[in-house]
Amino acid sequence: MEKSSNTSFDYDLICIGSGPAGQRAAVQAAKLGKKAAVIEKRRMVGGACLDTGTIPSKTFREAVLAFSHLKNNFHEHGRGASGRPTASQLLSGVQEVIRTEGDVLEDQLFRNDVAMIKGDASFQDPHTLQLVTEGDTTRIRAENILVAVGTIPTPPPGVPADGKIVINSDGVLSLTDLPRTMAVVGAGVIGLEYASMFGDLGIEVTVVDGRQRPLEFLDSEIVDELIHQMRNKNVLFRLNETVESLEISSGPRTRAVLNLESGKRLVSDLVLYSVGRLGATEALNLKAAGLEADSRGRLTVNDHFQTTVPHIYAAGDVIGYPSLAATSSEQGRLAACYAFNIPTEPMVDHFPIGIYSIPEISMVGKTEQDLTREKIPYESGIARYKEIARGGIMGDDSGFLKMLFHRQDRRLLGVHAIGTGATELIHVGQAVLGMGGGLDYFIKTVFNYPTLAECYKVAALDAYNKLHE
């Protein structure tokens, strides 16, 4: 491997954090012949995405779905309910998935000769990092540094997360018992994902959020369907409500008490506080590098992912929206290319968004709200799972896919889906959108039968009929 171009540096690129952004940036740098390293303070590489976030939460979701499927089969065959699973049963497979995926990531770094360094890093100067590992302190220098430390949950007000009565999203995977009642404060992506999972288990869930509508960046019809399905599973929504204070009650059974600004009082066995996340930059000593985070701990970057210090880059959740594992990975790759002056195309703006609620949601491109605001003439086409053979086979009669086309040139402008397999189904629309295709492609194309992809044909015909009325 080519050594650092400057002998005063230990590495050409050091990535602080080994999540999707840091891991991908380090591998890209190594493939360019550069000497790269990742620093990770957690028990394994992969960052919060692997340890407490994306991977474990989706594994938990699969366990919930498996239980729901089993319970439904019992009912269909005239037997009694199989009973509620325990927390340990639902979480039993999580650590195995984490370990397996961690091994895969470590192997990728090892095969590309990326150094893996365990410890806590902080800046000593713009090129120097202090590394604390099991009480030992060392210093390492890099020509370029990528800050990819991700985020941490916003702490609840007044009462700290104790992992039993009050938890944040990181604490869900450490639960030893399932509650009978649960309050979720915050109707963002993470809050609604977990609210829908616990609601699917038959737990009484109350969602509290100060906004009138959750997930405002999504298609409003999709959000309406999600809320409808969650309400059918006894999830109660308290929108336009904010939590004034949070207390722990004393009595025979310890419970959480949420006092809302409206005067309402909610009592719950468990509170999941999920009101946003903060950039995990507090311990980095950014001032020594000439950097400053915003009030949410996040760093500002330019189009090349450079901070105000040109050789220090930042990528992933620590720079804010869109805060997706997939986009973070691509940001890291691009940052490494820019750091070593490798010509590259910027990340496309039509990346897919996936929300792993029950039912799951995915979208790519523009929403109807976007197009109305931008005064772009469009027509929509909808295919409902109950009209698709595959939907009946799977037992999903409520999902649907919506496509939006330009009324004049019939270009595809956006795709929105809710239901089983939505996050996989969306990639067909993403590919067509990326290639500049439109209605004519879907009208002429033959899809496998029976598949969910047939939704694209049905939705396209629906839009075609509307355009020719």
Backbone torsions as a table, in degrees:
resi	resn	phi	psi	omega
1	MET	NA	141.6	177.9
2	GLU	-64.3	133.2	179.3
3	LYS	-79.0	167.7	179.7
4	SER	-58.2	139.4	-178.1
5	SER	-67.5	-19.2	179.5
6	ASN	-120.9	116.7	-174.5
7	THR	-66.2	-12.6	178.1
8	SER	-79.1	-7.3	-179.8
9	PHE	-106.9	142.4	175.9
10	ASP	-79.6	-30.0	-178.0
11	TYR	-141.1	154.1	172.0
12	ASP	-75.8	-36.0	179.0
13	LEU	-144.6	128.7	170.6
14	ILE	-116.3	130.1	177.0
15	CYS	-105.6	120.0	176.5
16	ILE	-87.4	102.8	-175.3
17	GLY	112.2	134.8	-176.4
18	SER	-115.1	23.8	174.4
19	GLY	-70.4	-166.7	-176.7
20	PRO	-53.4	-41.3	-178.1
21	ALA	-70.3	-49.4	-177.7
22	GLY	-66.8	-43.4	-179.4
23	GLN	-63.0	-45.4	-177.7
24	ARG	-69.0	-37.4	179.0
25	ALA	-64.3	-43.4	-179.2
26	ALA	-64.1	-43.1	178.9
27	VAL	-64.9	-41.5	178.0
28	GLN	-61.6	-43.9	178.2
29	ALA	-61.1	-42.6	179.5
30	ALA	-63.0	-38.8	179.0
31	LYS	-68.4	-19.0	174.8
32	LEU	-88.2	6.3	178.9
33	GLY	82.4	18.1	-178.3
34	LYS	-98.1	156.5	177.6
35	LYS	-88.3	114.6	-171.7
36	ALA	-127.0	154.4	177.9
37	ALA	-145.1	153.0	170.1
38	VAL	-121.1	141.6	177.0
39	ILE	-111.9	128.0	-179.3
40	GLU	-135.0	128.2	-179.2
41	LYS	-91.3	-14.4	-179.3
42	ARG	-78.5	179.0	-175.3
43	ARG	-68.0	-21.9	-179.8
44	MET	-152.7	166.4	176.9
45	VAL	-69.5	161.2	-179.0
46	GLY	116.9	-16.1	176.9
47	GLY	64.3	-164.0	180.0
48	ALA	-62.9	-29.9	179.0
49	CYS	-54.3	-43.2	-178.5
50	LEU	-89.9	-36.2	-170.8
51	ASP	-79.0	-46.0	-174.6
52	THR	-134.1	-7.5	-170.9
53	GLY	-109.0	-110.0	-169.4
54	THR	-53.5	-56.4	-173.2
55	ILE	-66.6	-52.3	180.0
56	PRO	-65.2	-35.7	-178.9
57	SER	-68.2	-35.9	178.4
58	LYS	-74.0	-30.6	174.8
59	THR	-66.7	-42.4	175.9
60	PHE	-59.7	-42.1	179.8
61	ARG	-60.3	-42.2	179.4
62	GLU	-62.8	-36.7	178.0
63	ALA	-65.9	-39.7	177.6
64	VAL	-62.6	-44.5	-179.8
65	LEU	-64.0	-38.8	178.7
66	ALA	-63.1	-41.3	177.7
67	PHE	-64.8	-43.5	-179.2
68	SER	-61.9	-40.0	178.8
69	HIS	-63.5	-43.1	178.9
70	LEU	-63.1	-43.7	-179.9
71	LYS	-62.7	-41.7	179.6
72	ASN	-65.3	-37.8	177.8
73	ASN	-63.7	-38.1	177.2
74	PHE	-60.6	-45.4	-178.1
75	HIS	-65.8	-41.0	-177.5
76	GLU	-64.5	-28.3	-178.5
77	HIS	-98.1	16.1	173.3
78	GLY	73.9	18.5	178.2
79	ARG	-99.8	167.6	177.3
80	GLY	-72.1	165.5	178.2
81	ALA	-61.0	145.6	-177.2
82	SER	-77.7	0.7	-179.9
83	GLY	89.0	157.5	179.4
84	ARG	-77.6	137.2	178.3
85	PRO	-72.2	163.5	175.4
86	THR	-88.8	163.5	177.5
87	ALA	-60.5	-40.3	-178.5
88	SER	-65.2	-35.3	177.3
89	GLN	-65.4	-43.0	-179.0
90	LEU	-69.4	-32.0	-175.6
91	LEU	-97.9	1.5	-172.7
92	SER	-61.7	-33.3	-177.2
93	GLY	-90.0	-7.0	-173.2
94	VAL	-64.1	-49.3	-175.9
95	GLN	-64.0	-34.1	178.9
96	GLU	-66.4	-42.0	177.3
97	VAL	-63.9	-43.1	178.7
98	ILE	-60.6	-45.6	-178.5
99	ARG	-63.4	-44.4	-179.2
100	THR	-63.3	-47.2	-179.7
101	GLU	-66.1	-37.0	176.6
102	GLY	-61.2	-40.4	177.6
103	ASP	-62.7	-39.5	178.8
104	VAL	-62.4	-45.6	-179.2
105	LEU	-66.0	-42.5	178.5
106	GLU	-62.2	-39.2	178.9
107	ASP	-64.9	-39.1	177.8
108	GLN	-62.2	-43.2	178.6
109	LEU	-66.3	-43.0	-179.2
110	PHE	-62.9	-45.1	-178.1
111	ARG	-64.8	-24.4	179.3
112	ASN	-99.2	12.3	177.6
113	ASP	59.4	34.2	174.6
114	VAL	-88.5	128.0	179.1
115	ALA	-72.4	133.9	177.9
116	MET	-108.5	116.2	-174.4
117	ILE	-117.8	124.3	178.8
118	LYS	-94.8	135.5	177.1
119	GLY	150.1	176.3	177.2
120	ASP	-97.7	126.3	-177.9
121	ALA	-107.4	145.6	172.3
122	SER	-149.0	153.6	-178.1
123	PHE	-75.9	137.5	168.7
124	GLN	-103.1	-35.1	171.8
125	ASP	-157.3	178.9	-173.6
126	PRO	-59.1	-21.2	179.6
127	HIS	-113.9	-6.0	-172.2
128	THR	-117.1	134.4	177.1
129	LEU	-116.1	137.0	171.0
130	GLN	-92.7	132.0	-176.6
131	LEU	-120.2	122.9	178.8
132	VAL	-108.9	118.8	-179.1
133	THR	-131.6	112.1	178.7
134	GLU	48.8	45.4	176.6
135	GLY	88.4	-15.9	178.8
136	ASP	-91.0	140.1	-179.2
137	THR	-116.4	128.2	175.8
138	THR	-132.5	169.1	177.1
139	ARG	-127.6	138.1	176.6
140	ILE	-132.3	149.9	-176.7
141	ARG	-121.3	146.1	-179.9
142	ALA	-140.0	145.8	176.7
143	GLU	-68.2	-38.1	177.6
144	ASN	-131.1	145.7	-179.9
145	ILE	-131.5	134.6	174.8
146	LEU	-112.1	122.5	175.6
147	VAL	-90.3	112.1	-178.2
148	ALA	-136.2	52.0	-172.2
149	VAL	-86.0	-5.2	177.8
150	GLY	70.4	-151.4	-174.5
151	THR	-135.0	166.9	174.7
152	ILE	-128.0	155.1	-180.0
153	PRO	-64.1	143.8	172.4
154	THR	-65.4	129.8	-177.6
155	PRO	-70.5	146.8	177.7
156	PRO	-68.3	153.6	-177.6
157	PRO	-77.9	131.3	171.7
158	GLY	81.9	-54.0	-176.2
159	VAL	-107.6	121.3	180.0
160	PRO	-70.4	155.1	176.0
161	ALA	-68.5	117.8	-177.2
162	ASP	-100.5	-1.9	178.8
163	GLY	80.4	-1.9	-178.2
164	LYS	-123.7	-55.8	-179.5
165	ILE	-99.1	-40.0	179.2
166	VAL	-121.3	122.6	-179.3
167	ILE	-131.9	160.9	167.1
168	ASN	-106.3	-176.8	-175.5
169	SER	-62.8	-29.1	178.2
170	ASP	-68.9	-23.8	-175.0
171	GLY	-86.1	-10.2	-178.5
172	VAL	-58.3	-39.2	-173.3
173	LEU	-79.0	-0.7	177.2
174	SER	-108.5	6.2	-180.0
175	LEU	-64.1	137.9	176.8
176	THR	-101.4	-20.2	178.7
177	ASP	-138.9	146.8	174.6
178	LEU	-85.9	138.7	180.0
179	PRO	-78.9	163.3	171.2
180	ARG	-85.3	-34.9	177.1
181	THR	-130.8	151.4	-174.9
182	MET	-148.7	138.8	173.5
183	ALA	-113.4	131.7	176.7
184	VAL	-112.2	115.7	179.9
185	VAL	-96.3	110.2	-178.2
186	GLY	114.1	114.6	-179.2
187	ALA	-103.3	42.4	171.7
188	GLY	-82.2	-166.8	-177.1
189	VAL	-59.7	-51.5	-176.3
190	ILE	-65.5	-43.7	-179.2
191	GLY	-60.4	-44.9	-178.6
192	LEU	-73.0	-33.3	175.9
193	GLU	-58.8	-52.1	-178.0
194	TYR	-70.1	-35.9	177.8
195	ALA	-59.9	-41.9	-179.6
196	SER	-69.3	-36.0	178.9
197	MET	-65.3	-48.9	-179.2
198	PHE	-68.4	-34.8	175.4
199	GLY	-62.9	-36.2	179.3
200	ASP	-66.6	-21.8	177.6
201	LEU	-83.6	-1.8	-179.4
202	GLY	89.0	9.1	178.2
203	ILE	-81.4	138.7	178.0
204	GLU	-74.4	112.6	-175.2
205	VAL	-115.6	134.3	173.2
206	THR	-118.6	124.7	179.2
207	VAL	-102.1	126.9	-179.9
208	VAL	-116.1	128.0	178.9
209	ASP	-152.7	142.4	-177.1
210	GLY	-77.0	-11.2	-179.5
211	ARG	-86.4	157.6	178.0
212	GLN	-74.8	-33.8	179.2
213	ARG	-134.5	133.2	174.9
214	PRO	-80.6	161.0	173.5
215	LEU	50.0	54.5	-174.4
216	GLU	-66.8	-15.2	180.0
217	PHE	-80.6	-8.6	179.6
218	LEU	-93.5	164.0	173.0
219	ASP	-57.7	130.2	-173.2
220	SER	-64.3	-34.1	179.9
221	GLU	-67.6	-35.7	177.5
222	ILE	-65.0	-44.9	-179.8
223	VAL	-64.4	-40.5	178.0
224	ASP	-59.1	-41.0	-179.9
225	GLU	-67.7	-39.7	177.9
226	LEU	-60.9	-48.3	-179.6
227	ILE	-62.3	-40.6	179.0
228	HIS	-59.9	-46.6	-178.5
229	GLN	-68.4	-36.3	177.8
230	MET	-68.2	-38.7	177.4
231	ARG	-63.9	-33.8	177.4
232	ASN	-64.8	-17.6	177.7
233	LYS	-107.3	27.6	173.1
234	ASN	66.2	30.0	170.1
235	VAL	-89.5	121.7	-178.6
236	LEU	-98.0	133.1	179.9
237	PHE	-106.2	125.8	172.2
238	ARG	-112.4	84.8	-179.4
239	LEU	-90.5	162.7	-173.6
240	ASN	59.6	28.1	-179.5
241	GLU	-126.9	137.0	176.8
242	THR	-123.6	151.3	-179.1
243	VAL	-85.2	120.3	178.4
244	GLU	-82.4	-40.5	179.1
245	SER	-155.2	157.9	-179.7
246	LEU	-130.2	127.8	-177.2
247	GLU	-131.3	162.2	172.3
248	ILE	-110.3	122.6	-176.5
249	SER	-78.0	151.4	174.2
250	SER	-104.9	141.8	-177.9
251	GLY	160.6	-171.6	-179.2
252	PRO	-57.8	-35.1	179.4
253	ARG	-127.2	119.0	-178.4
254	THR	-70.8	127.7	-179.5
255	ARG	-140.2	165.3	178.2
256	ALA	-95.4	142.7	178.1
257	VAL	-121.0	121.7	177.4
258	LEU	-107.3	120.2	175.2
259	ASN	-98.7	117.2	-178.3
260	LEU	-90.0	154.5	-178.2
261	GLU	-62.8	-24.6	179.4
262	SER	-75.5	-8.1	-177.4
263	GLY	101.4	-9.7	178.2
264	LYS	-70.1	156.7	-178.8
265	ARG	-133.0	122.0	179.8
266	LEU	-112.6	134.1	176.9
267	VAL	-116.5	132.1	-174.1
268	SER	-147.3	150.2	176.4
269	ASP	-67.4	-32.4	-175.3
270	LEU	-143.9	139.2	174.3
271	VAL	-118.4	124.8	170.6
272	LEU	-101.4	111.4	-179.5
273	TYR	-93.5	113.8	-172.9
274	SER	-136.6	60.9	-178.4
275	VAL	-105.6	74.6	175.4
276	GLY	76.8	176.0	-179.7
277	ARG	-135.2	156.2	-178.1
278	LEU	-113.3	142.9	174.9
279	GLY	-59.5	133.7	-175.5
280	ALA	-84.7	56.6	-173.7
281	THR	-106.9	-3.8	-171.1
282	GLU	-59.0	-36.8	-175.5
283	ALA	-90.9	6.6	-174.5
284	LEU	-84.8	-8.5	-176.1
285	ASN	53.6	53.4	-176.4
286	LEU	-58.5	-31.2	-177.7
287	LYS	-58.3	-35.7	-179.7
288	ALA	-65.8	-22.5	179.2
289	ALA	-95.9	-1.5	-177.8
290	GLY	82.9	21.5	-178.0
291	LEU	-113.7	160.1	176.9
292	GLU	-145.6	130.2	177.8
293	ALA	-86.8	161.2	176.5
294	ASP	-80.9	-173.8	-175.6
295	SER	-65.2	-16.9	178.4
296	ARG	-101.6	12.7	177.9
297	GLY	76.5	11.9	-175.8
298	ARG	-97.6	156.2	179.6
299	LEU	-105.7	144.4	177.6
300	THR	-95.8	135.7	-179.7
301	VAL	-130.6	163.9	174.5
302	ASN	-92.5	-168.1	-177.2
303	ASP	-65.4	-17.2	178.5
304	HIS	-102.0	13.0	179.0
305	PHE	65.5	23.9	174.3
306	GLN	-86.7	139.3	170.3
307	THR	-81.0	-169.6	177.6
308	THR	-69.3	-14.2	172.1
309	VAL	-101.2	111.0	-166.1
310	PRO	-55.2	-32.1	-177.8
311	HIS	-91.3	0.9	176.2
312	ILE	-106.9	120.8	-177.2
313	TYR	-109.5	163.6	175.2
314	ALA	-145.0	143.5	-178.7
315	ALA	-154.4	162.3	179.3
316	GLY	89.5	-159.2	-175.1
317	ASP	-61.1	-24.2	-176.8
318	VAL	-67.5	-14.7	176.9
319	ILE	-103.1	3.7	175.5
320	GLY	92.1	-154.4	-174.7
321	TYR	-45.3	139.1	7.3
322	PRO	-90.6	-6.7	175.7
323	SER	54.1	49.6	176.0
324	LEU	-116.8	145.4	-179.9
325	ALA	-58.5	-41.2	-177.2
326	ALA	-66.7	-44.7	179.8
327	THR	-71.5	-33.3	177.3
328	SER	-61.5	-42.1	178.7
329	SER	-60.0	-45.7	179.9
330	GLU	-68.7	-37.2	176.1
331	GLN	-60.0	-42.0	178.5
332	GLY	-62.1	-44.4	178.9
333	ARG	-60.8	-45.8	-179.6
334	LEU	-64.9	-40.4	179.5
335	ALA	-59.7	-41.3	178.5
336	ALA	-64.6	-40.8	177.7
337	CYS	-62.8	-45.4	179.7
338	TYR	-64.1	-37.0	-178.5
339	ALA	-61.7	-31.4	-177.6
340	PHE	-111.5	22.6	172.6
341	ASN	56.9	39.9	176.7
342	ILE	-92.8	121.9	179.5
343	PRO	-58.5	133.4	-178.6
344	THR	-155.2	156.3	177.2
345	GLU	-86.0	144.1	177.5
346	PRO	-67.4	162.1	178.9
347	MET	-65.1	135.3	-179.8
348	VAL	-67.4	152.6	-176.5
349	ASP	-90.1	-4.3	178.7
350	HIS	-102.9	54.7	175.2
351	PHE	-80.1	150.7	-179.3
352	PRO	-80.2	149.7	174.1
353	ILE	-115.8	128.5	178.5
354	GLY	-120.7	131.8	177.9
355	ILE	-120.9	118.9	-172.3
356	TYR	-93.3	52.9	170.2
357	SER	-79.3	179.5	171.7
358	ILE	-118.6	105.0	4.1
359	PRO	-77.9	160.4	-179.0
360	GLU	-80.3	159.0	-175.8
361	ILE	-131.2	145.1	172.8
362	SER	-150.7	153.7	179.8
363	MET	-152.7	157.1	171.3
364	VAL	-150.0	139.3	179.1
365	GLY	88.2	-154.0	-173.8
366	LYS	-85.3	151.4	171.0
367	THR	-96.2	168.1	175.6
368	GLU	-61.6	-36.4	177.8
369	GLN	-62.2	-42.2	178.3
370	ASP	-59.4	-49.5	-175.2
371	LEU	-66.1	-37.0	177.3
372	THR	-65.7	-44.2	179.3
373	ARG	-63.6	-38.2	-178.4
374	GLU	-86.4	0.7	178.0
375	LYS	57.5	44.3	176.7
376	ILE	-100.4	121.6	-179.1
377	PRO	-69.3	130.9	-176.9
378	TYR	-145.9	164.1	172.0
379	GLU	-132.8	148.7	-178.6
380	SER	-111.3	153.0	172.8
381	GLY	-132.8	135.0	-175.5
382	ILE	-124.8	138.5	171.6
383	ALA	-124.4	126.8	-179.0
384	ARG	-101.2	139.6	-177.4
385	TYR	-55.3	-31.7	-178.6
386	LYS	-67.6	-15.6	176.2
387	GLU	-91.5	-8.8	-174.2
388	ILE	-105.7	132.0	-177.9
389	ALA	-55.0	-40.3	-178.3
390	ARG	-63.6	-34.9	177.1
391	GLY	-60.4	-43.1	178.0
392	GLY	-66.1	-38.8	178.8
393	ILE	-61.2	-40.6	-177.8
394	MET	-81.9	-15.0	-177.3
395	GLY	80.3	24.0	178.2
396	ASP	-110.6	105.3	-179.3
397	ASP	-108.3	8.9	-176.6
398	SER	-115.2	-13.2	-179.5
399	GLY	-71.5	159.1	173.8
400	PHE	-157.4	160.7	177.1
401	LEU	-124.8	135.7	-179.7
402	LYS	-122.6	133.5	173.4
403	MET	-118.5	145.2	179.4
404	LEU	-118.3	128.3	-177.8
405	PHE	-123.2	148.3	174.2
406	HIS	-69.5	132.7	-175.2
407	ARG	-67.7	-29.7	-177.2
408	GLN	-85.8	-57.0	-175.9
409	ASP	-99.6	-1.5	173.8
410	ARG	64.7	20.5	174.7
411	ARG	-65.8	147.4	173.1
412	LEU	-73.7	131.0	-177.3
413	LEU	-112.5	-27.1	-178.5
414	GLY	-170.6	153.3	177.0
415	VAL	-134.5	136.6	-177.1
416	HIS	-137.9	133.5	-176.1
417	ALA	-141.0	146.2	172.2
418	ILE	-139.5	135.3	179.8
419	GLY	133.1	-177.2	-179.6
420	THR	-55.9	130.0	175.5
421	GLY	72.5	14.2	-176.3
422	ALA	-59.6	-38.7	-176.9
423	THR	-70.9	-22.1	173.2
424	GLU	-85.8	-42.5	-177.1
425	LEU	-59.4	-31.9	-173.5
426	ILE	-64.4	-23.0	-173.6
427	HIS	-68.5	-25.3	175.1
428	VAL	-62.2	-49.6	178.4
429	GLY	-63.3	-37.3	178.6
430	GLN	-60.3	-43.2	-179.2
431	ALA	-64.1	-44.6	-179.9
432	VAL	-65.7	-41.2	178.0
433	LEU	-61.5	-43.0	-179.1
434	GLY	-65.3	-29.7	179.8
435	MET	-90.1	2.2	178.6
436	GLY	75.6	21.2	-179.1
437	GLY	-81.1	-179.9	-177.3
438	GLY	-159.8	-149.5	-171.7
439	LEU	-58.9	-41.3	-176.7
440	ASP	-59.9	-35.9	178.9
441	TYR	-60.9	-47.7	-176.3
442	PHE	-69.4	-33.6	178.9
443	ILE	-65.6	-38.0	-175.6
444	LYS	-86.2	-22.3	-171.7
445	THR	-79.6	143.3	175.3
446	VAL	-102.8	128.5	179.2
447	PHE	-107.4	150.2	175.3
448	ASN	-55.6	147.6	179.7
449	TYR	-131.0	131.9	-1.6
450	PRO	-92.0	127.0	175.8
451	THR	-141.5	161.9	173.7
452	LEU	-68.5	-24.9	179.8
453	ALA	-60.7	-20.9	176.1
454	GLU	-59.4	-21.0	176.3
455	CYS	-54.9	-35.1	-178.7
456	TYR	-64.0	-39.7	178.7
457	LYS	-66.1	-46.7	-178.1
458	VAL	-64.6	-43.8	179.6
459	ALA	-65.5	-37.8	179.3
460	ALA	-65.1	-42.1	178.0
461	LEU	-65.1	-35.6	176.6
462	ASP	-62.6	-46.0	178.9
463	ALA	-65.4	-40.5	179.5
464	TYR	-59.2	-45.0	-179.6
465	ASN	-63.0	-39.3	179.6
466	LYS	-66.6	-37.6	-179.4
467	LEU	-69.6	-20.8	-175.9
468	HIS	-110.9	15.7	176.4
469	GLU	-74.1	NA	NA
